Amino acid sequence: MKRYFPLVILVFILTSCQSQNTINVEEETTQTITESVKNISSTNIIVPTRTLTPTLVPTSIMTLTPNPTSTELVVTPLFTETPIVARPEGTVLEQASCRYGPGSAYLFEWGLYPGDFVRILNNNYDGTWVFVKPRSYNNECWVKKDLLETRGDIASLESYYSPLPQGYLYKPTHYVVASRSGNEVLVQWEPVWMTEDDDRGYLIEAWVCQNGNYLFLPVGIFPYTKTFARIIDEPGCQQESQAKIYTVEKHGYIMPPVDINWPKNP
């Protein structure tokens, strides 16, 4: 027993030292961890946060309900378009004279040739002559309708009387008289002297009754030395017949014309 006593004492001493070291190590470790936690808590730490997206829950649903009283879509136009009607036109069929008035008694104004194009603006009272604007001429003039191939509604155009160009070299005639023998009226007047170059005679514009129709009748008299004209004027029209006479020279018609005292129908 004595033999092992010193050994037991040595073992106890060593064990005590080891326990003390272990305690010291644990205390140091605990102190280190505590200081680390203190350091961490004193530092600003950004902790990411989770953002929640709100969920929209519809509380009501919009429904388009058709009008039960309406079965079709009605569109009301803001304006009404008026159809555009093209003006009548024509093509010349044969060589023709385009004149200052609706008849061969009027002065020549312009020459038309086959194939020439014209716009038709008006017509005379019975549609036998038309007032046109030729493509080849700057002004308007009259041409016989039968000499044109026409396109468009000419009958819908208004009748028209165009002013005559005025002459200036001579004076109007005078001493004009008219006498009747049945349906024939004889008109006579004093001559107006003109040079051969200027002479275009006279023009009578008469409104008379023939075959029950009241019509416009232009009568040309040439040369200036011829100083009478015979015109048929029959009964049967409500309008009164009348007439006037122009002296005509190459530049135009002497103004004013002279009214003829027209004898009445019996």
C-alpha positions in Angstrom: 0.0 0.0 0.0 2.7 2.4 0.8 4.3 1.4 -2.5 1.5 2.9 -4.5 0.8 6.0 -2.5 3.2 8.3 -4.2 1.9 7.1 -7.6 -1.7 7.9 -6.6 -0.7 11.3 -5.5 1.1 12.0 -8.8 -1.9 10.9 -10.8 -4.2 13.1 -8.8 -1.9 16.1 -9.3 -1.8 15.5 -13.1 -5.6 15.1 -13.2 -6.1 18.3 -11.3 -3.8 20.2 -13.6 -5.6 18.9 -16.7 -9.0 19.8 -15.3 -7.8 23.3 -14.5 -6.5 23.7 -18.0 -9.8 22.5 -19.4 -11.6 25.0 -17.3 -9.3 27.7 -18.4 -9.7 26.8 -22.1 -13.5 26.8 -21.8 -13.5 30.1 -20.0 -11.3 31.6 -22.7 -13.5 30.1 -25.5 -16.6 31.4 -23.8 -15.1 34.9 -23.4 -14.0 34.9 -27.0 -17.5 33.9 -28.3 -19.1 36.5 -26.0 -16.9 39.3 -27.4 -17.5 38.1 -30.9 -21.3 38.3 -30.4 -20.9 41.8 -28.9 -18.9 42.9 -31.9 -21.5 41.5 -34.3 -24.4 43.1 -32.6 -22.7 46.5 -32.6 -22.3 46.3 -36.4 -25.1 47.5 -38.9 -26.2 44.3 -40.6 -28.5 44.6 -43.7 -30.9 41.7 -43.6 -32.8 41.2 -46.9 -36.5 41.3 -46.4 -39.0 39.5 -48.6 -41.5 41.7 -50.4 -44.9 40.3 -50.9 -46.7 41.2 -54.2 -50.4 41.9 -53.5 -52.8 39.7 -55.4 -55.7 41.6 -57.1 -58.9 39.8 -56.6 -61.7 41.1 -58.9 -64.8 42.1 -57.1 -67.0 42.5 -60.2 -66.9 41.6 -63.9 -68.1 44.1 -66.6 -70.3 42.4 -69.3 -71.3 44.1 -72.6 -74.9 43.4 -73.2 -76.3 44.1 -76.7 -79.4 46.3 -77.0 -82.2 43.9 -77.4 -84.2 46.5 -79.3 -81.6 47.0 -82.0 -81.1 44.4 -84.6 -78.8 46.2 -87.0 -76.3 49.0 -87.2 -77.8 52.2 -88.7 -75.3 54.7 -90.1 -76.5 58.2 -90.8 -74.5 60.1 -93.5 -73.3 63.6 -92.6 -73.9 64.8 -96.1 -75.4 63.7 -99.4 -73.3 63.7 -102.5 -74.7 65.2 -105.6 -73.8 63.3 -108.7 -71.7 65.3 -111.1 -73.2 65.4 -114.6 -70.6 65.9 -117.4 -71.4 68.8 -119.8 -72.4 67.7 -123.3 -69.6 67.7 -125.9 -69.3 67.0 -129.6 -66.9 66.2 -132.4 -67.1 68.1 -135.8 -68.2 65.8 -138.6 -67.4 68.1 -141.5 -66.0 71.5 -142.2 -68.4 74.0 -140.6 -68.6 77.8 -139.9 -68.9 78.8 -136.2 -70.9 82.0 -136.2 -71.8 84.9 -133.9 -75.4 83.8 -133.7 -77.7 80.7 -134.2 -78.1 80.8 -137.9 -76.4 81.1 -141.2 -77.5 84.8 -141.4 -74.9 85.7 -138.8 -71.3 86.7 -139.4 -68.6 84.0 -139.6 -66.5 83.8 -136.4 -64.4 80.7 -136.6 -63.7 77.7 -138.8 -64.3 74.1 -137.6 -62.8 71.0 -139.2 -63.6 67.3 -139.0 -62.4 65.8 -135.7 -62.4 69.1 -133.8 -63.6 68.8 -130.2 -66.2 71.3 -128.8 -67.8 71.6 -125.4 -71.5 72.3 -125.8 -72.7 75.2 -123.5 -76.2 76.1 -124.6 -78.6 75.7 -127.5 -81.1 78.0 -129.3 -84.8 77.9 -128.7 -85.5 74.8 -130.9 -82.1 73.0 -130.4 -81.1 73.3 -134.1 -78.0 75.3 -133.2 -75.7 74.9 -130.2 -73.4 77.4 -128.5 -70.0 75.8 -128.2 -66.5 76.4 -126.9 -64.1 74.9 -129.4 -60.8 73.5 -128.2 -59.1 75.3 -131.1 -60.6 78.7 -130.2 -60.4 81.1 -127.3 -64.1 82.2 -127.5 -67.5 80.7 -127.9 -69.6 80.6 -131.1 -72.6 79.0 -132.7 -72.6 75.9 -134.9 -75.4 73.9 -136.5 -76.0 70.8 -134.3 -76.4 68.5 -137.4 -72.7 69.1 -138.1 -71.6 67.5 -134.8 -71.5 64.1 -133.4 -72.9 64.9 -129.9 -72.5 63.2 -126.5 -74.6 64.1 -123.5 -78.1 65.5 -122.8 -78.3 68.6 -125.0 -82.0 68.9 -124.4 -81.4 69.7 -120.8 -79.4 72.8 -121.6 -80.9 76.2 -121.3 -81.7 78.2 -124.5 -79.5 81.2 -124.9 -79.1 84.4 -126.9 -75.5 85.7 -127.1 -74.7 89.4 -127.5 -73.6 90.4 -130.9 -70.2 92.2 -131.6 -70.6 95.9 -132.2 -69.6 97.6 -135.4 -68.5 101.2 -135.4 -67.8 102.4 -138.9 -71.3 103.2 -140.0 -74.7 104.4 -138.8 -78.0 102.4 -138.4 -80.4 102.3 -141.3 -83.5 104.5 -141.2 -86.9 104.9 -142.8 -87.9 101.3 -142.1 -91.4 100.3 -143.1 -93.3 97.0 -143.1 -96.6 96.1 -144.9 -98.6 92.9 -145.0 -100.2 91.0 -147.8 -102.0 88.0 -146.3 -99.3 85.9 -144.5 -96.4 87.8 -146.2 -94.8 90.9 -144.6 -92.7 93.1 -146.8 -90.0 95.1 -145.0 -88.2 98.0 -146.7 -85.6 100.6 -145.6 -83.2 103.2 -146.9 -79.7 101.9 -147.8 -76.6 102.6 -145.8 -73.6 103.1 -148.0 -70.5 100.9 -147.2 -67.3 100.1 -148.9 -67.1 96.8 -150.7 -64.6 95.5 -148.2 -66.8 96.5 -145.2 -70.1 95.6 -146.7 -72.0 92.7 -144.9 -75.5 93.9 -145.7 -78.3 93.8 -143.1 -79.7 91.4 -140.5 -83.4 91.2 -139.5 -84.1 89.3 -136.3 -87.8 88.5 -136.3 -90.2 86.6 -133.9 -93.0 85.3 -136.1 -95.7 82.6 -136.2 -95.3 79.8 -138.7 -97.2 76.5 -138.7 -98.7 77.3 -135.4 -95.3 77.8 -133.7 -93.9 81.1 -132.4 -90.3 81.0 -133.6 -87.1 83.1 -133.8 -86.1 83.8 -137.5 -82.9 85.6 -138.4 -82.8 86.8 -142.0 -79.6 88.0 -143.7 -79.8 90.5 -146.6 -76.7 91.1 -148.8 -75.3 93.4 -150.3 -76.1 96.7 -148.8 -77.8 97.8 -152.0 -80.6 95.3 -151.5 -83.0 97.1 -149.2 -86.1 94.8 -148.8 -87.0 91.4 -147.4 -90.2 89.2 -147.4 -91.0 87.2 -144.3 -93.9 84.7 -143.7 -95.9 85.5 -140.6 -99.1 83.4 -140.1 -102.0 83.6 -137.6 -102.4 81.0 -134.8 -99.9 82.1 -132.1 -100.8 83.9 -128.8 -97.6 86.0 -128.9 -97.4 89.1 -131.0 -94.9 89.1 -133.9 -92.1 91.6 -133.9 -88.7 92.3 -135.6 -85.7 94.6 -135.6 -83.0 95.3 -138.2 -79.2 95.8 -138.0 -76.8 97.4 -140.5 -73.9 94.9 -140.7 -70.2 95.6 -141.5 -67.3 93.3 -141.3 -66.4 94.2 -137.7 -69.9 93.7 -136.3 -73.4 95.0 -136.0 -74.2 98.8 -135.9 -75.9 99.6 -132.6 -78.6 100.2 -131.7 -80.8 98.1 -134.1 -83.9 99.7 -135.5 -87.3 98.3 -134.3 -89.7 97.5 -137.1 -93.3 98.5 -136.7 -94.7 95.1 -137.5 -98.2 94.8 -139.0 -100.5 92.6 -136.9 -102.1 89.4 -138.1 -105.8 89.8 -139.2 
